[in-house]
């Protein structure tokens, strides 16, 4: 039976002065590529709900990686 392990990496949202998510995509991309080099496979990106931000924003993202244990 296969077993898997999971890694959760939090990426904070980077906001520009106009309120847009400036370099967040690039930060996610860097983390994904770095983890892939260590044998981790991207499983999912989750946007946690934040009551303060409402449905229009987030503090950051949870990037979930998987690999066989």
N, CA, C and O atoms as a Tripos MOL2 file, in Angstrom:
@<TRIPOS>MOLECULE
protein
  276   275    69     0     0
PROTEIN
NO_CHARGES

@<TRIPOS>ATOM
      1 N           0.8300   -1.1750    0.0000 N.3       1 UNK1
      2 CA          0.0000    0.0000    0.0000 C.3       1 UNK1
      3 C           0.8850    1.2530    0.0000 C.2       1 UNK1
      4 O           1.8240    1.3570    0.7900 O.2       1 UNK1
      5 N           0.5860    2.1740   -0.8650 N.am      2 UNK2
      6 CA          1.3750    3.4090   -0.9380 C.3       2 UNK2
      7 C           1.0400    4.3380    0.2140 C.2       2 UNK2
      8 O          -0.1040    4.4300    0.6600 O.2       2 UNK2
      9 N           2.0650    5.0160    0.6770 N.am      3 UNK3
     10 CA          1.8870    6.0160    1.7260 C.3       3 UNK3
     11 C           2.4280    7.3350    1.2170 C.2       3 UNK3
     12 O           3.4020    7.3760    0.4650 O.2       3 UNK3
     13 N           1.7960    8.3940    1.6290 N.am      4 UNK4
     14 CA          2.1920    9.7220    1.1920 C.3       4 UNK4
     15 C           2.4340   10.6210    2.3930 C.2       4 UNK4
     16 O           1.8640   10.4340    3.4680 O.2       4 UNK4
     17 N           3.2940   11.5950    2.1750 N.am      5 UNK5
     18 CA          3.4770   12.6350    3.1740 C.3       5 UNK5
     19 C           3.1440   13.9680    2.5140 C.2       5 UNK5
     20 O           3.2340   14.1190    1.2950 O.2       5 UNK5
     21 N           2.7620   14.9200    3.3430 N.am      6 UNK6
     22 CA          2.3180   16.2140    2.8330 C.3       6 UNK6
     23 C           3.0740   17.3360    3.5140 C.2       6 UNK6
     24 O           3.4590   17.2390    4.6790 O.2       6 UNK6
     25 N           3.2750   18.3910    2.7640 N.am      7 UNK7
     26 CA          3.9440   19.5870    3.2760 C.3       7 UNK7
     27 C           3.0450   20.7800    2.9610 C.2       7 UNK7
     28 O           2.5230   20.9070    1.8540 O.2       7 UNK7
     29 N           2.8760   21.6470    3.9530 N.am      8 UNK8
     30 CA          2.0550   22.8410    3.7940 C.3       8 UNK8
     31 C           2.9610   24.0640    3.8980 C.2       8 UNK8
     32 O           3.6810   24.2300    4.8820 O.2       8 UNK8
     33 N           2.9190   24.9100    2.8860 N.am      9 UNK9
     34 CA          3.7450   26.1140    2.8740 C.3       9 UNK9
     35 C           2.8180   27.3180    2.7480 C.2       9 UNK9
     36 O           2.0010   27.3900    1.8300 O.2       9 UNK9
     37 N           2.9510   28.2580    3.6730 N.am     10 UNK10
     38 CA          2.1280   29.4610    3.6360 C.3      10 UNK10
     39 C           2.8480   30.5510    2.8550 C.2      10 UNK10
     40 O           4.0130   30.8530    3.1120 O.2      10 UNK10
     41 N           2.1420   31.1310    1.9050 N.am     11 UNK11
     42 CA          2.6720   32.2340    1.1060 C.3      11 UNK11
     43 C           1.8490   33.4730    1.4480 C.2      11 UNK11
     44 O           0.6650   33.5260    1.1160 O.2      11 UNK11
     45 N           2.4420   34.4690    2.1020 N.am     12 UNK12
     46 CA          1.6770   35.6830    2.4010 C.3      12 UNK12
     47 C           1.3780   36.4630    1.1240 C.2      12 UNK12
     48 O           2.1990   36.5120    0.2080 O.2      12 UNK12
     49 N           0.2060   37.0670    1.0740 N.am     13 UNK13
     50 CA         -0.1620   37.8940   -0.0750 C.3      13 UNK13
     51 C           0.6720   39.1740   -0.0440 C.2      13 UNK13
     52 O           0.8020   39.8260    0.9920 O.2      13 UNK13
     53 N           1.2230   39.5110   -1.1850 N.am     14 UNK14
     54 CA          2.0010   40.7450   -1.3020 C.3      14 UNK14
     55 C           1.1160   41.7710   -2.0050 C.2      14 UNK14
     56 O           0.6440   41.5300   -3.1160 O.2      14 UNK14
     57 N           0.8990   42.8790   -1.3780 N.am     15 UNK15
     58 CA          0.0150   43.9040   -1.9310 C.3      15 UNK15
     59 C           0.8280   45.1070   -2.3850 C.2      15 UNK15
     60 O           1.7750   45.5320   -1.7230 O.2      15 UNK15
     61 N           0.4370   45.6340   -3.5150 N.am     16 UNK16
     62 CA          1.0450   46.8790   -3.9750 C.3      16 UNK16
     63 C           0.2920   48.0270   -3.3080 C.2      16 UNK16
     64 O          -0.6860   47.7950   -2.5980 O.2      16 UNK16
     65 N           0.7330   49.2450   -3.5270 N.am     17 UNK17
     66 CA          0.0760   50.3930   -2.9170 C.3      17 UNK17
     67 C          -1.3390   50.5920   -3.4540 C.2      17 UNK17
     68 O          -2.1260   51.3200   -2.8490 O.2      17 UNK17
     69 N          -1.6750   49.9620   -4.5710 N.am     18 UNK18
     70 CA         -3.0120   50.0740   -5.1530 C.3      18 UNK18
     71 C          -3.9220   48.9500   -4.6700 C.2      18 UNK18
     72 O          -5.0750   48.8680   -5.0920 O.2      18 UNK18
     73 N          -3.4200   48.0840   -3.7920 N.am     19 UNK19
     74 CA         -4.2250   47.0060   -3.2540 C.3      19 UNK19
     75 C          -4.1940   45.7290   -4.0670 C.2      19 UNK19
     76 O          -4.8430   44.7480   -3.7030 O.2      19 UNK19
     77 N          -3.4460   45.7240   -5.1700 N.am     20 UNK20
     78 CA         -3.3740   44.5310   -6.0080 C.3      20 UNK20
     79 C          -2.3390   43.5570   -5.4480 C.2      20 UNK20
     80 O          -1.3820   43.9590   -4.7860 O.2      20 UNK20
     81 N          -2.5480   42.2750   -5.7250 N.am     21 UNK21
     82 CA         -1.6090   41.2470   -5.2720 C.3      21 UNK21
     83 C          -0.3760   41.2810   -6.1600 C.2      21 UNK21
     84 O          -0.3030   40.5640   -7.1580 O.2      21 UNK21
     85 N           0.5860   42.1090   -5.8010 N.am     22 UNK22
     86 CA          1.7700   42.3580   -6.6090 C.3      22 UNK22
     87 C           2.5940   41.1460   -6.9910 C.2      22 UNK22
     88 O           2.3910   40.5920   -8.0720 O.2      22 UNK22
     89 N           3.5190   40.7120   -6.1430 N.am     23 UNK23
     90 CA          4.4270   39.6340   -6.4820 C.3      23 UNK23
     91 C           4.0250   38.2860   -5.9220 C.2      23 UNK23
     92 O           4.8640   37.3930   -5.8030 O.2      23 UNK23
     93 N           2.7500   38.1210   -5.5720 N.am     24 UNK24
     94 CA          2.3050   36.8770   -4.9620 C.3      24 UNK24
     95 C           2.4520   35.6980   -5.9070 C.2      24 UNK24
     96 O           2.8870   34.6240   -5.4920 O.2      24 UNK24
     97 N           2.0970   35.8810   -7.1650 N.am     25 UNK25
     98 CA          2.2170   34.7810   -8.1220 C.3      25 UNK25
     99 C           3.6670   34.3520   -8.2670 C.2      25 UNK25
    100 O           3.9560   33.1560   -8.2960 O.2      25 UNK25
    101 N           4.5700   35.2940   -8.3570 N.am     26 UNK26
    102 CA          5.9970   34.9680   -8.4850 C.3      26 UNK26
    103 C           6.5010   34.2490   -7.2410 C.2      26 UNK26
    104 O           7.3080   33.3260   -7.3530 O.2      26 UNK26
    105 N           6.0400   34.6530   -6.0550 N.am     27 UNK27
    106 CA          6.4380   33.9820   -4.8180 C.3      27 UNK27
    107 C           5.9530   32.5380   -4.8050 C.2      27 UNK27
    108 O           6.6890   31.6340   -4.4090 O.2      27 UNK27
    109 N           4.7090   32.3230   -5.2410 N.am     28 UNK28
    110 CA          4.1740   30.9550   -5.3170 C.3      28 UNK28
    111 C           4.9770   30.1230   -6.3060 C.2      28 UNK28
    112 O           5.3150   28.9710   -6.0320 O.2      28 UNK28
    113 N           5.2790   30.7080   -7.4490 N.am     29 UNK29
    114 CA          6.0350   29.9920   -8.4760 C.3      29 UNK29
    115 C           7.4140   29.5790   -7.9640 C.2      29 UNK29
    116 O           7.8540   28.4560   -8.2110 O.2      29 UNK29
    117 N           8.0870   30.4650   -7.2620 N.am     30 UNK30
    118 CA          9.4110   30.1530   -6.7180 C.3      30 UNK30
    119 C           9.3450   28.9990   -5.7160 C.2      30 UNK30
    120 O          10.1890   28.1020   -5.7380 O.2      30 UNK30
    121 N           8.3410   29.0270   -4.8420 N.am     31 UNK31
    122 CA          8.1910   27.9610   -3.8440 C.3      31 UNK31
    123 C           7.8920   26.6360   -4.5260 C.2      31 UNK31
    124 O           8.4700   25.6110   -4.1630 O.2      31 UNK31
    125 N           6.9990   26.6410   -5.5100 N.am     32 UNK32
    126 CA          6.6320   25.4150   -6.2170 C.3      32 UNK32
    127 C           7.8410   24.8140   -6.9230 C.2      32 UNK32
    128 O           8.0610   23.6060   -6.8390 O.2      32 UNK32
    129 N           8.6190   25.6250   -7.6110 N.am     33 UNK33
    130 CA          9.7950   25.1230   -8.3250 C.3      33 UNK33
    131 C          10.8560   24.5990   -7.3510 C.2      33 UNK33
    132 O          11.4840   23.5730   -7.6110 O.2      33 UNK33
    133 N          11.0560   25.3020   -6.2320 N.am     34 UNK34
    134 CA         12.0530   24.8640   -5.2400 C.3      34 UNK34
    135 C          11.6400   23.5330   -4.6070 C.2      34 UNK34
    136 O          12.4840   22.6600   -4.4000 O.2      34 UNK34
    137 N          10.3610   23.3720   -4.3010 N.am     35 UNK35
    138 CA          9.9000   22.1290   -3.6910 C.3      35 UNK35
    139 C           9.9410   20.9760   -4.6960 C.2      35 UNK35
    140 O          10.2190   19.8380   -4.3190 O.2      35 UNK35
    141 N           9.6720   21.2570   -5.9440 N.am     36 UNK36
    142 CA          9.7320   20.2180   -6.9830 C.3      36 UNK36
    143 C          11.1440   19.6520   -7.1000 C.2      36 UNK36
    144 O          11.3170   18.4550   -7.3310 O.2      36 UNK36
    145 N          12.1500   20.5050   -6.9410 N.am     37 UNK37
    146 CA         13.5410   20.0430   -6.9910 C.3      37 UNK37
    147 C          13.8550   19.0940   -5.8320 C.2      37 UNK37
    148 O          14.7820   18.2890   -5.9280 O.2      37 UNK37
    149 N          13.0950   19.1800   -4.7460 N.am     38 UNK38
    150 CA         13.3060   18.3210   -3.5760 C.3      38 UNK38
    151 C          12.3880   17.0930   -3.5950 C.2      38 UNK38
    152 O          12.3070   16.3570   -2.6120 O.2      38 UNK38
    153 N          11.7040   16.8810   -4.7140 N.am     39 UNK39
    154 CA         10.8860   15.6820   -4.8560 C.3      39 UNK39
    155 C           9.4230   15.8350   -4.4820 C.2      39 UNK39
    156 O           8.6800   14.8540   -4.4700 O.2      39 UNK39
    157 N           8.9990   17.0600   -4.1750 N.am     40 UNK40
    158 CA          7.6100   17.2960   -3.8120 C.3      40 UNK40
    159 C           6.7960   17.6230   -5.0550 C.2      40 UNK40
    160 O           7.2880   18.2760   -5.9750 O.2      40 UNK40
    161 N           5.5600   17.1700   -5.0800 N.am     41 UNK41
    162 CA          4.6410   17.4430   -6.1900 C.3      41 UNK41
    163 C           3.5310   18.3640   -5.6880 C.2      41 UNK41
    164 O           2.9670   18.1460   -4.6160 O.2      41 UNK41
    165 N           3.2310   19.3840   -6.4670 N.am     42 UNK42
    166 CA          2.1540   20.3000   -6.1050 C.3      42 UNK42
    167 C           0.8390   19.5400   -6.0820 C.2      42 UNK42
    168 O           0.4760   18.8780   -7.0540 O.2      42 UNK42
    169 N           0.1320   19.6390   -4.9750 N.am     43 UNK43
    170 CA         -1.1540   18.9700   -4.8320 C.3      43 UNK43
    171 C          -2.3030   19.9560   -4.9760 C.2      43 UNK43
    172 O          -3.2600   19.6950   -5.7050 O.2      43 UNK43
    173 N          -2.2120   21.0970   -4.2780 N.am     44 UNK44
    174 CA         -3.3050   22.0500   -4.2950 C.3      44 UNK44
    175 C          -2.8520   23.3850   -3.7230 C.2      44 UNK44
    176 O          -1.9360   23.4460   -2.9030 O.2      44 UNK44
    177 N          -3.5080   24.4510   -4.1660 N.am     45 UNK45
    178 CA         -3.3280   25.7710   -3.5740 C.3      45 UNK45
    179 C          -4.6720   26.1520   -2.9710 C.2      45 UNK45
    180 O          -5.6970   26.1450   -3.6540 O.2      45 UNK45
    181 N          -4.6540   26.4860   -1.6760 N.am     46 UNK46
    182 CA         -5.8750   26.8130   -0.9640 C.3      46 UNK46
    183 C          -5.8350   28.2850   -0.5650 C.2      46 UNK46
    184 O          -4.8130   28.7910   -0.1020 O.2      46 UNK46
    185 N          -6.9570   28.9550   -0.7540 N.am     47 UNK47
    186 CA         -7.1030   30.3400   -0.3270 C.3      47 UNK47
    187 C          -7.9710   30.3240    0.9340 C.2      47 UNK47
    188 O          -9.1940   30.2190    0.8390 O.2      47 UNK47
    189 N          -7.3520   30.4270    2.1130 N.am     48 UNK48
    190 CA         -8.1430   30.3950    3.3380 C.3      48 UNK48
    191 C          -9.0580   31.6130    3.4340 C.2      48 UNK48
    192 O          -8.6740   32.7200    3.0580 O.2      48 UNK48
    193 N         -10.2570   31.3970    3.9360 N.am     49 UNK49
    194 CA        -11.1960   32.4990    4.1250 C.3      49 UNK49
    195 C         -10.7710   33.3210    5.3190 C.2      49 UNK49
    196 O         -10.4480   32.7740    6.3730 O.2      49 UNK49
    197 N         -10.7680   34.6160    5.1600 N.am     50 UNK50
    198 CA        -10.4070   35.5280    6.2350 C.3      50 UNK50
    199 C         -11.5910   36.4550    6.4690 C.2      50 UNK50
    200 O         -11.9670   37.2120    5.5750 O.2      50 UNK50
    201 N         -12.1780   36.4050    7.6490 N.am     51 UNK51
    202 CA        -13.3520   37.2220    7.9400 C.3      51 UNK51
    203 C         -13.0690   38.7140    7.8130 C.2      51 UNK51
    204 O         -13.9500   39.4800    7.4230 O.2      51 UNK51
    205 N         -11.8510   39.1310    8.1380 N.am     52 UNK52
    206 CA        -11.5050   40.5490    8.0470 C.3      52 UNK52
    207 C         -11.4470   41.0170    6.5930 C.2      52 UNK52
    208 O         -11.8480   42.1370    6.2770 O.2      52 UNK52
    209 N         -10.9470   40.1540    5.7170 N.am     53 UNK53
    210 CA        -10.7890   40.5230    4.3140 C.3      53 UNK53
    211 C         -12.0740   40.2760    3.5150 C.2      53 UNK53
    212 O         -12.2830   40.8980    2.4730 O.2      53 UNK53
    213 N         -12.9340   39.3730    3.9980 N.am     54 UNK54
    214 CA        -14.1540   39.0500    3.2660 C.3      54 UNK54
    215 C         -13.8510   38.2280    2.0310 C.2      54 UNK54
    216 O         -12.7970   37.5990    1.9370 O.2      54 UNK54
    217 N         -14.7640   38.2330    1.0950 N.am     55 UNK55
    218 CA        -14.5970   37.4250   -0.1180 C.3      55 UNK55
    219 C         -13.7140   38.1080   -1.1530 C.2      55 UNK55
    220 O         -13.4140   37.5160   -2.1900 O.2      55 UNK55
    221 N         -13.2950   39.3310   -0.8950 N.am     56 UNK56
    222 CA        -12.5430   40.0960   -1.8930 C.3      56 UNK56
    223 C         -11.0370   40.0890   -1.6950 C.2      56 UNK56
    224 O         -10.3130   40.7210   -2.4640 O.2      56 UNK56
    225 N         -10.5540   39.3920   -0.6870 N.am     57 UNK57
    226 CA         -9.1210   39.3860   -0.4740 C.3      57 UNK57
    227 C          -8.6980   38.2870    0.4700 C.2      57 UNK57
    228 O          -9.5240   37.5900    1.0580 O.2      57 UNK57
    229 N          -7.4000   38.1490    0.6020 N.am     58 UNK58
    230 CA         -6.8510   37.1270    1.4920 C.3      58 UNK58
    231 C          -5.5350   37.6180    2.0570 C.2      58 UNK58
    232 O          -4.8940   38.5100    1.5010 O.2      58 UNK58
    233 N          -5.1420   37.0180    3.1760 N.am     59 UNK59
    234 CA         -3.8380   37.3180    3.7770 C.3      59 UNK59
    235 C          -2.7310   36.5410    3.0850 C.2      59 UNK59
    236 O          -1.5660   36.9400    3.1170 O.2      59 UNK59
    237 N          -3.1000   35.4270    2.4590 N.am     60 UNK60
    238 CA         -2.1010   34.5840    1.8260 C.3      60 UNK60
    239 C          -2.7090   33.2960    1.3160 C.2      60 UNK60
    240 O          -3.9290   33.1530    1.2390 O.2      60 UNK60
    241 N          -1.8450   32.3660    0.9710 N.am     61 UNK61
    242 CA         -2.2520   31.1050    0.3660 C.3      61 UNK61
    243 C          -1.5550   29.9590    1.0660 C.2      61 UNK61
    244 O          -0.4370   30.1150    1.5570 O.2      61 UNK61
    245 N          -2.2010   28.8140    1.1160 N.am     62 UNK62
    246 CA         -1.5900   27.5810    1.5960 C.3      62 UNK62
    247 C          -1.2930   26.7260    0.3650 C.2      62 UNK62
    248 O          -2.2060   26.3380   -0.3640 O.2      62 UNK62
    249 N          -0.0280   26.4410    0.1410 N.am     63 UNK63
    250 CA          0.3730   25.6080   -0.9930 C.3      63 UNK63
    251 C           0.6830   24.2220   -0.4250 C.2      63 UNK63
    252 O           1.5210   24.0770    0.4650 O.2      63 UNK63
    253 N          -0.0020   23.2120   -0.9520 N.am     64 UNK64
    254 CA          0.1050   21.8600   -0.4220 C.3      64 UNK64
    255 C           0.8890   20.9930   -1.4050 C.2      64 UNK64
    256 O           0.5900   20.9380   -2.5980 O.2      64 UNK64
    257 N           1.9070   20.3140   -0.8600 N.am     65 UNK65
    258 CA          2.7510   19.4230   -1.6620 C.3      65 UNK65
    259 C           2.5990   18.0010   -1.1690 C.2      65 UNK65
    260 O           2.2490   17.7660   -0.0120 O.2      65 UNK65
    261 N           2.8690   17.0430   -2.0640 N.am     66 UNK66
    262 CA          2.7330   15.6280   -1.7480 C.3      66 UNK66
    263 C           3.9280   14.8670   -2.3210 C.2      66 UNK66
    264 O           4.4640   15.2310   -3.3680 O.2      66 UNK66
    265 N           4.3370   13.8050   -1.6210 N.am     67 UNK67
    266 CA          5.3040   12.8600   -2.1680 C.3      67 UNK67
    267 C           5.1320   11.5180   -1.4630 C.2      67 UNK67
    268 O           4.5930   11.4460   -0.3580 O.2      67 UNK67
    269 N           5.5900   10.4780   -2.1080 N.am     68 UNK68
    270 CA          5.5090    9.1530   -1.5010 C.3      68 UNK68
    271 C           6.4590    9.0860   -0.3310 C.2      68 UNK68
    272 O           7.5920    9.5630   -0.4010 O.2      68 UNK68
    273 N           5.9860    8.4870    0.7450 N.am     69 UNK69
    274 CA          6.8150    8.3850    1.9650 C.3      69 UNK69
    275 C           7.7480    7.1880    1.8550 C.2      69 UNK69
    276 O           8.5260    6.9260    2.7720 O.2      69 UNK69
@<TRIPOS>BOND
     1     1     2 1
     2     2     3 1
     3     3     4 2
     4     3     5 am
     5     5     6 1
     6     6     7 1
     7     7     8 2
     8     7     9 am
     9     9    10 1
    10    10    11 1
    11    11    12 2
    12    11    13 am
    13    13    14 1
    14    14    15 1
    15    15    16 2
    16    15    17 am
    17    17    18 1
    18    18    19 1
    19    19    20 2
    20    19    21 am
    21    21    22 1
    22    22    23 1
    23    23    24 2
    24    23    25 am
    25    25    26 1
    26    26    27 1
    27    27    28 2
    28    27    29 am
    29    29    30 1
    30    30    31 1
    31    31    32 2
    32    31    33 am
    33    33    34 1
    34    34    35 1
    35    35    36 2
    36    35    37 am
    37    37    38 1
    38    38    39 1
    39    39    40 2
    40    39    41 am
    41    41    42 1
    42    42    43 1
    43    43    44 2
    44    43    45 am
    45    45    46 1
    46    46    47 1
    47    47    48 2
    48    47    49 am
    49    49    50 1
    50    50    51 1
    51    51    52 2
    52    51    53 am
    53    53    54 1
    54    54    55 1
    55    55    56 2
    56    55    57 am
    57    57    58 1
    58    58    59 1
    59    59    60 2
    60    59    61 am
    61    61    62 1
    62    62    63 1
    63    63    64 2
    64    63    65 am
    65    65    66 1
    66    66    67 1
    67    67    68 2
    68    67    69 am
    69    69    70 1
    70    70    71 1
    71    71    72 2
    72    71    73 am
    73    73    74 1
    74    74    75 1
    75    75    76 2
    76    75    77 am
    77    77    78 1
    78    78    79 1
    79    79    80 2
    80    79    81 am
    81    81    82 1
    82    82    83 1
    83    83    84 2
    84    83    85 am
    85    85    86 1
    86    86    87 1
    87    87    88 2
    88    87    89 am
    89    89    90 1
    90    90    91 1
    91    91    92 2
    92    91    93 am
    93    93    94 1
    94    94    95 1
    95    95    96 2
    96    95    97 am
    97    97    98 1
    98    98    99 1
    99    99   100 2
   100    99   101 am
   101   101   102 1
   102   102   103 1
   103   103   104 2
   104   103   105 am
   105   105   106 1
   106   106   107 1
   107   107   108 2
   108   107   109 am
   109   109   110 1
   110   110   111 1
   111   111   112 2
   112   111   113 am
   113   113   114 1
   114   114   115 1
   115   115   116 2
   116   115   117 am
   117   117   118 1
   118   118   119 1
   119   119   120 2
   120   119   121 am
   121   121   122 1
   122   122   123 1
   123   123   124 2
   124   123   125 am
   125   125   126 1
   126   126   127 1
   127   127   128 2
   128   127   129 am
   129   129   130 1
   130   130   131 1
   131   131   132 2
   132   131   133 am
   133   133   134 1
   134   134   135 1
   135   135   136 2
   136   135   137 am
   137   137   138 1
   138   138   139 1
   139   139   140 2
   140   139   141 am
   141   141   142 1
   142   142   143 1
   143   143   144 2
   144   143   145 am
   145   145   146 1
   146   146   147 1
   147   147   148 2
   148   147   149 am
   149   149   150 1
   150   150   151 1
   151   151   152 2
   152   151   153 am
   153   153   154 1
   154   154   155 1
   155   155   156 2
   156   155   157 am
   157   157   158 1
   158   158   159 1
   159   159   160 2
   160   159   161 am
   161   161   162 1
   162   162   163 1
   163   163   164 2
   164   163   165 am
   165   165   166 1
   166   166   167 1
   167   167   168 2
   168   167   169 am
   169   169   170 1
   170   170   171 1
   171   171   172 2
   172   171   173 am
   173   173   174 1
   174   174   175 1
   175   175   176 2
   176   175   177 am
   177   177   178 1
   178   178   179 1
   179   179   180 2
   180   179   181 am
   181   181   182 1
   182   182   183 1
   183   183   184 2
   184   183   185 am
   185   185   186 1
   186   186   187 1
   187   187   188 2
   188   187   189 am
   189   189   190 1
   190   190   191 1
   191   191   192 2
   192   191   193 am
   193   193   194 1
   194   194   195 1
   195   195   196 2
   196   195   197 am
   197   197   198 1
   198   198   199 1
   199   199   200 2
   200   199   201 am
   201   201   202 1
   202   202   203 1
   203   203   204 2
   204   203   205 am
   205   205   206 1
   206   206   207 1
   207   207   208 2
   208   207   209 am
   209   209   210 1
   210   210   211 1
   211   211   212 2
   212   211   213 am
   213   213   214 1
   214   214   215 1
   215   215   216 2
   216   215   217 am
   217   217   218 1
   218   218   219 1
   219   219   220 2
   220   219   221 am
   221   221   222 1
   222   222   223 1
   223   223   224 2
   224   223   225 am
   225   225   226 1
   226   226   227 1
   227   227   228 2
   228   227   229 am
   229   229   230 1
   230   230   231 1
   231   231   232 2
   232   231   233 am
   233   233   234 1
   234   234   235 1
   235   235   236 2
   236   235   237 am
   237   237   238 1
   238   238   239 1
   239   239   240 2
   240   239   241 am
   241   241   242 1
   242   242   243 1
   243   243   244 2
   244   243   245 am
   245   245   246 1
   246   246   247 1
   247   247   248 2
   248   247   249 am
   249   249   250 1
   250   250   251 1
   251   251   252 2
   252   251   253 am
   253   253   254 1
   254   254   255 1
   255   255   256 2
   256   255   257 am
   257   257   258 1
   258   258   259 1
   259   259   260 2
   260   259   261 am
   261   261   262 1
   262   262   263 1
   263   263   264 2
   264   263   265 am
   265   265   266 1
   266   266   267 1
   267   267   268 2
   268   267   269 am
   269   269   270 1
   270   270   271 1
   271   271   272 2
   272   271   273 am
   273   273   274 1
   274   274   275 1
   275   275   276 2
@<TRIPOS>SUBSTRUCTURE
     1 UNK1         2 RESIDUE 1 A UNK
     2 UNK2         6 RESIDUE 1 A UNK
     3 UNK3        10 RESIDUE 1 A UNK
     4 UNK4        14 RESIDUE 1 A UNK
     5 UNK5        18 RESIDUE 1 A UNK
     6 UNK6        22 RESIDUE 1 A UNK
     7 UNK7        26 RESIDUE 1 A UNK
     8 UNK8        30 RESIDUE 1 A UNK
     9 UNK9        34 RESIDUE 1 A UNK
    10 UNK10       38 RESIDUE 1 A UNK
    11 UNK11       42 RESIDUE 1 A UNK
    12 UNK12       46 RESIDUE 1 A UNK
    13 UNK13       50 RESIDUE 1 A UNK
    14 UNK14       54 RESIDUE 1 A UNK
    15 UNK15       58 RESIDUE 1 A UNK
    16 UNK16       62 RESIDUE 1 A UNK
    17 UNK17       66 RESIDUE 1 A UNK
    18 UNK18       70 RESIDUE 1 A UNK
    19 UNK19       74 RESIDUE 1 A UNK
    20 UNK20       78 RESIDUE 1 A UNK
    21 UNK21       82 RESIDUE 1 A UNK
    22 UNK22       86 RESIDUE 1 A UNK
    23 UNK23       90 RESIDUE 1 A UNK
    24 UNK24       94 RESIDUE 1 A UNK
    25 UNK25       98 RESIDUE 1 A UNK
    26 UNK26      102 RESIDUE 1 A UNK
    27 UNK27      106 RESIDUE 1 A UNK
    28 UNK28      110 RESIDUE 1 A UNK
    29 UNK29      114 RESIDUE 1 A UNK
    30 UNK30      118 RESIDUE 1 A UNK
    31 UNK31      122 RESIDUE 1 A UNK
    32 UNK32      126 RESIDUE 1 A UNK
    33 UNK33      130 RESIDUE 1 A UNK
    34 UNK34      134 RESIDUE 1 A UNK
    35 UNK35      138 RESIDUE 1 A UNK
    36 UNK36      142 RESIDUE 1 A UNK
    37 UNK37      146 RESIDUE 1 A UNK
    38 UNK38      150 RESIDUE 1 A UNK
    39 UNK39      154 RESIDUE 1 A UNK
    40 UNK40      158 RESIDUE 1 A UNK
    41 UNK41      162 RESIDUE 1 A UNK
    42 UNK42      166 RESIDUE 1 A UNK
    43 UNK43      170 RESIDUE 1 A UNK
    44 UNK44      174 RESIDUE 1 A UNK
    45 UNK45      178 RESIDUE 1 A UNK
    46 UNK46      182 RESIDUE 1 A UNK
    47 UNK47      186 RESIDUE 1 A UNK
    48 UNK48      190 RESIDUE 1 A UNK
    49 UNK49      194 RESIDUE 1 A UNK
    50 UNK50      198 RESIDUE 1 A UNK
    51 UNK51      202 RESIDUE 1 A UNK
    52 UNK52      206 RESIDUE 1 A UNK
    53 UNK53      210 RESIDUE 1 A UNK
    54 UNK54      214 RESIDUE 1 A UNK
    55 UNK55      218 RESIDUE 1 A UNK
    56 UNK56      222 RESIDUE 1 A UNK
    57 UNK57      226 RESIDUE 1 A UNK
    58 UNK58      230 RESIDUE 1 A UNK
    59 UNK59      234 RESIDUE 1 A UNK
    60 UNK60      238 RESIDUE 1 A UNK
    61 UNK61      242 RESIDUE 1 A UNK
    62 UNK62      246 RESIDUE 1 A UNK
    63 UNK63      250 RESIDUE 1 A UNK
    64 UNK64      254 RESIDUE 1 A UNK
    65 UNK65      258 RESIDUE 1 A UNK
    66 UNK66      262 RESIDUE 1 A UNK
    67 UNK67      266 RESIDUE 1 A UNK
    68 UNK68      270 RESIDUE 1 A UNK
    69 UNK69      274 RESIDUE 1 A UNK
